[in-house]
Amino acid sequence: HAAGLPSLAARDTCNGQGTLTHNCKVTGEAKSDNIGSPFQIIIHVYGPAPDQQLAYAQDTFAENWNNEDLHKDMTVTAANTPGKLAQPLEATIYPNGGYGGGHFHFKYADSLDKDVPMEGSNIYFDSETTFDCCVL
């Protein structure tokens, strides 16, 4: 391709918004004060540099964590943080019927569409995965 133009892959993923950046990381946490209490769901997106927070979202999963028929959708955007993620990351939390931690489903542009298991037990679960993101 011509010098100075983004590659096709970068153009597709970022749609002209931001720079395609490798080794971005999304982390999802689910934590509760005690068994039977609502869970706080906290999602961060980080760039490859140390402490480079690009986006953040927090919500409450108030229903029974042991009900595998329930799930919660969240949108993680740069509007919630001083960082700059160019497009929103979509996350869905599946508590998985109390058998272990369940999983997060993370989706971002055309570079991430993945179920990521949660590790942990009882009142704290977390997960993470890396992906290509678009940084403003």
ABEGO torsion letter per residue (X at the ends): XBBGBBBAAAAAAAGGBEBBBBGBBBBBBBBBABBGBBBBBBBBBBBABBGBBABBBBBBBABBAABAABBBBBBBBAAABABBBABBBBBBBBAGGGBEAEBBBBBBEAABBBBBBBBEBGABBBBBBBBBBBBX
